[in-house]
């Protein structure tokens, strides 16, 4: 690749400063050392070792079968290849059902190389968020479409389209910020709601299918490369137009987010 634009040793302070400047930062999933190296060298500020690996690597139809051992293994791999990105790891399904379990599993991910953990939920994870934050473990709260709740919500559907549900998301996002969440990830909500939540919070908001007004964007690596078995509305294949293969595709994704040309209107929910 002709140029490397990574920011060395990205921290939460780095991300807050980007938000304060009114700029965008870039997030992407990674599951191994090779892609962690390519993505961080391309300027991706946050790498997520996501439980999405259950679908894109293991071939499951949801994220529910992913275990803590799976997450720790892939976190260790990503850490070895990382070149300065902040590393985030998912706490998988039912790995934070009690206080002792939450602390032990979060500690396992941090020992494996994570800089922060991500957990899904709304008001019901308030105490868990506070518990982790008080013990020095940064938290990203994941709201909107929460894949670990796919059976409860009846599938992978856009959330927050009616006024009551949208207001609930806004209120619970503020609740989690007050509980100590350092970042909010907002998935599959209308563009207007993504903008409202971002403006309402002091912490950075990462969007996926949440419109262009969030502080940052995240995509699944396999979606960026056009090799996922399904293509959600909010996905763009950056490999298709790349003249430099996979590294060029990832750099194009970084540049598009920074320039605020992605996501475009066709990638948004109204």
C-alpha positions as CSV (number, residue, x, y, z in Angstrom):
1,X,0.0,0.0,0.0
2,X,1.4,3.4,-0.9
3,X,0.6,5.2,2.3
4,X,-0.1,4.3,5.9
5,X,-2.4,6.7,7.8
6,X,-2.8,4.9,11.1
7,X,-2.8,6.9,14.3
8,X,-0.4,5.3,16.7
9,X,-1.9,4.1,20.0
10,X,-5.5,5.3,19.6
11,X,-7.1,5.7,23.0
12,X,-10.5,6.9,24.3
13,X,-9.0,10.4,24.6
14,X,-8.1,10.2,20.9
15,X,-11.7,9.4,20.0
16,X,-13.2,12.1,22.3
17,X,-10.9,14.7,20.6
18,X,-12.1,13.6,17.2
19,X,-15.7,14.0,18.3
20,X,-14.9,17.5,19.8
21,X,-13.4,18.6,16.5
22,X,-16.6,17.5,14.7
23,X,-14.7,14.9,12.7
24,X,-15.3,11.2,12.1
25,X,-13.4,8.1,13.2
26,X,-13.5,4.6,11.6
27,X,-14.2,1.2,13.1
28,X,-14.1,-2.2,11.5
29,X,-14.4,-5.8,12.7
30,X,-11.3,-8.0,12.7
31,X,-10.8,-11.6,13.7
32,X,-7.1,-12.4,13.0
33,X,-3.6,-11.0,13.0
34,X,-3.3,-10.5,9.3
35,X,-6.4,-8.4,8.8
36,X,-5.8,-6.5,12.1
37,X,-2.5,-5.4,10.6
38,X,-4.0,-4.4,7.3
39,X,-6.9,-2.5,8.9
40,X,-4.9,-0.6,11.5
41,X,-2.3,0.3,8.9
42,X,-5.1,1.7,6.7
43,X,-6.1,4.1,9.4
44,X,-9.0,2.3,11.1
45,X,-9.0,3.7,14.7
46,X,-11.1,1.0,16.4
47,X,-11.0,-2.7,15.7
48,X,-13.9,-4.8,17.0
49,X,-13.4,-8.4,17.7
50,X,-17.1,-9.0,17.3
51,X,-19.3,-12.0,18.1
52,X,-20.3,-11.6,14.4
53,X,-17.5,-14.2,14.0
54,X,-20.2,-16.7,14.7
55,X,-21.8,-15.9,11.4
56,X,-19.0,-14.9,9.1
57,X,-16.3,-17.3,10.3
58,X,-18.2,-20.2,12.0
59,X,-21.2,-20.4,9.7
60,X,-23.9,-20.0,12.3
61,X,-27.2,-18.2,11.6
62,X,-26.8,-15.9,14.6
63,X,-24.2,-14.8,17.1
64,X,-25.7,-16.9,20.0
65,X,-23.4,-19.9,19.7
66,X,-20.2,-17.9,20.2
67,X,-18.4,-18.7,23.4
68,X,-15.9,-16.8,25.7
69,X,-13.2,-19.1,24.5
70,X,-13.9,-18.1,20.9
71,X,-13.7,-14.4,21.8
72,X,-10.5,-14.7,23.8
73,X,-8.8,-16.7,21.0
74,X,-9.6,-14.2,18.3
75,X,-8.8,-11.2,20.6
76,X,-5.3,-12.7,21.1
77,X,-4.9,-13.1,17.4
78,X,-6.0,-9.5,16.6
79,X,-3.7,-8.1,19.3
80,X,-0.7,-9.7,17.7
81,X,-1.4,-8.0,14.3
82,X,-2.6,-4.6,15.6
83,X,-0.7,-1.5,14.7
84,X,-2.1,1.1,17.1
85,X,-5.9,0.8,16.9
86,X,-8.0,0.7,20.0
87,X,-9.2,-2.9,20.4
88,X,-12.8,-3.6,21.5
89,X,-14.2,-7.0,22.2
90,X,-17.8,-8.3,22.5
91,X,-19.0,-10.0,25.6
92,X,-20.9,-12.8,23.9
93,X,-24.4,-14.1,24.6
94,X,-25.1,-14.8,28.3
95,X,-21.5,-14.0,29.4
96,X,-22.6,-11.1,31.6
97,X,-25.7,-12.6,33.3
98,X,-24.3,-12.0,36.9
99,X,-21.8,-9.7,38.5
100,X,-19.1,-12.3,39.1
101,X,-19.5,-13.7,35.6
102,X,-19.4,-10.3,34.1
103,X,-16.2,-9.3,35.9
104,X,-14.4,-12.5,35.2
105,X,-15.3,-12.6,31.5
106,X,-14.5,-8.9,31.0
107,X,-11.2,-9.5,32.7
108,X,-10.4,-12.4,30.4
109,X,-10.9,-10.2,27.3
110,X,-8.8,-7.4,28.8
111,X,-6.0,-9.9,29.6
112,X,-6.2,-11.1,26.0
113,X,-5.6,-7.6,24.7
114,X,-8.9,-5.7,24.6
115,X,-8.9,-2.0,25.6
116,X,-12.7,-2.0,26.2
117,X,-15.6,-4.4,26.1
118,X,-19.0,-4.1,24.3
119,X,-22.2,-5.4,25.6
120,X,-25.7,-5.3,24.2
121,X,-28.8,-3.9,25.9
122,X,-30.7,-0.9,27.1
123,X,-31.7,0.1,30.6
124,X,-31.2,-3.4,31.9
125,X,-27.4,-3.2,31.5
126,X,-27.2,0.0,33.5
127,X,-25.9,-1.7,36.6
128,X,-23.5,-3.9,34.6
129,X,-22.1,-0.8,32.8
130,X,-21.5,0.9,36.1
131,X,-20.0,-2.2,37.6
132,X,-17.4,-2.5,34.8
133,X,-16.7,1.3,34.6
134,X,-16.1,1.6,38.3
135,X,-13.5,-1.2,38.1
136,X,-11.6,0.5,35.3
137,X,-13.0,-1.5,32.3
138,X,-14.2,0.8,29.6
139,X,-17.6,0.0,28.1
140,X,-19.2,0.4,24.8
141,X,-23.0,0.0,25.1
142,X,-24.7,-1.5,22.0
143,X,-28.3,-0.4,21.4
144,X,-30.9,-0.4,18.6
145,X,-30.8,-3.8,16.8
146,X,-29.0,-6.1,19.3
147,X,-28.2,-9.4,17.6
148,X,-28.0,-11.4,20.8
149,X,-31.7,-10.6,21.3
150,X,-32.7,-11.7,17.8
151,X,-35.2,-14.3,19.1
152,X,-36.9,-11.8,21.4
153,X,-37.3,-9.0,18.8
154,X,-38.3,-11.5,16.1
155,X,-35.5,-11.1,13.6
156,X,-33.0,-8.5,12.2
157,X,-35.3,-5.5,12.0
158,X,-34.9,-1.8,12.1
159,X,-35.5,-0.4,15.6
160,X,-36.9,2.9,16.8
161,X,-39.2,3.6,13.9
162,X,-42.2,4.5,16.1
163,X,-42.1,7.5,18.5
164,X,-42.3,5.6,21.7
165,X,-39.5,3.2,20.8
166,X,-37.3,6.0,19.5
167,X,-37.8,8.0,22.8
168,X,-37.0,4.9,24.8
169,X,-33.7,4.5,22.9
170,X,-32.8,8.2,23.5
171,X,-33.6,7.9,27.2
172,X,-31.8,4.7,27.7
173,X,-28.7,5.9,25.8
174,X,-28.5,8.8,28.2
175,X,-28.9,6.4,31.2
176,X,-26.0,4.3,30.0
177,X,-23.8,7.3,29.4
178,X,-24.6,8.4,33.0
179,X,-23.7,4.9,34.2
180,X,-20.3,5.2,32.8
181,X,-20.4,4.0,29.2
182,X,-17.5,5.5,27.2
183,X,-19.0,4.8,23.8
184,X,-22.4,4.0,22.4
185,X,-22.9,1.7,19.3
186,X,-26.2,2.3,17.6
187,X,-27.3,-0.3,15.0
188,X,-30.1,-0.3,12.4
189,X,-32.2,2.8,13.4
190,X,-33.6,5.6,11.3
191,X,-31.2,8.3,10.3
192,X,-33.0,10.9,12.2
193,X,-32.8,8.9,15.4
194,X,-29.1,8.3,14.9
195,X,-28.6,12.1,14.6
196,X,-30.7,12.8,17.7
197,X,-28.9,10.3,19.9
198,X,-25.5,11.6,18.7
199,X,-26.4,15.2,19.5
200,X,-27.9,14.2,22.9
201,X,-24.8,12.5,24.2
202,X,-21.4,13.7,25.2
203,X,-19.7,10.4,24.4
204,X,-18.9,9.3,20.8
205,X,-21.6,7.3,19.0
206,X,-20.6,4.6,16.5
207,X,-23.2,3.8,13.9
208,X,-24.0,0.9,11.7
209,X,-27.1,1.4,9.6
210,X,-27.7,4.5,11.8
211,X,-27.1,7.2,9.2
212,X,-24.1,9.5,8.5
213,X,-24.5,11.8,11.5
214,X,-23.0,9.5,14.2
215,X,-19.5,10.2,15.4
216,X,-18.1,7.1,13.7
217,X,-19.1,4.2,11.4
218,X,-18.5,0.5,11.8
219,X,-18.9,-2.3,9.4
220,X,-18.2,-6.0,9.4
221,X,-15.0,-6.7,7.5
222,X,-16.6,-9.3,5.2
223,X,-19.3,-6.7,4.2
224,X,-16.6,-4.1,3.2
225,X,-15.0,-6.8,1.0
226,X,-18.4,-7.9,-0.5
227,X,-18.0,-11.6,0.6
228,X,-20.9,-11.8,3.1
229,X,-23.7,-14.2,2.2
230,X,-26.3,-11.4,2.7
231,X,-26.1,-7.7,1.8
232,X,-28.0,-5.4,4.2
233,X,-29.1,-2.0,3.0
234,X,-26.4,-0.2,4.9
235,X,-23.5,-2.1,3.4
236,X,-21.2,-1.0,0.6
237,X,-18.7,-3.3,-1.2
238,X,-15.5,-1.3,-1.3
239,X,-13.5,-4.1,-2.9
240,X,-15.4,-3.8,-6.2
241,X,-13.8,-0.5,-7.0
242,X,-10.4,-1.1,-5.5
243,X,-7.3,-0.9,-7.6
244,X,-5.1,-2.1,-4.7
245,X,-7.0,-5.2,-3.7
246,X,-8.0,-5.7,-0.1
247,X,-5.7,-3.0,1.4
248,X,-7.0,-0.5,-1.1
249,X,-10.6,-1.5,-0.3
250,X,-10.1,-0.9,3.4
251,X,-8.3,2.4,2.8
252,X,-11.2,3.5,0.5
253,X,-13.7,2.7,3.3
254,X,-11.6,4.8,5.8
255,X,-11.4,7.7,3.3
256,X,-15.2,7.6,2.6
257,X,-16.1,7.7,6.3
258,X,-13.7,10.5,6.9
259,X,-14.9,12.5,3.9
260,X,-18.5,11.8,5.0
261,X,-19.4,10.3,1.6
262,X,-20.3,7.0,3.3
263,X,-22.9,6.1,4.4
264,X,-24.9,7.8,1.6
265,X,-28.6,8.2,1.4
266,X,-29.2,4.8,-0.1
267,X,-27.6,3.2,3.0
268,X,-29.9,4.9,5.4
269,X,-33.3,4.0,7.0
270,X,-36.0,6.6,7.1
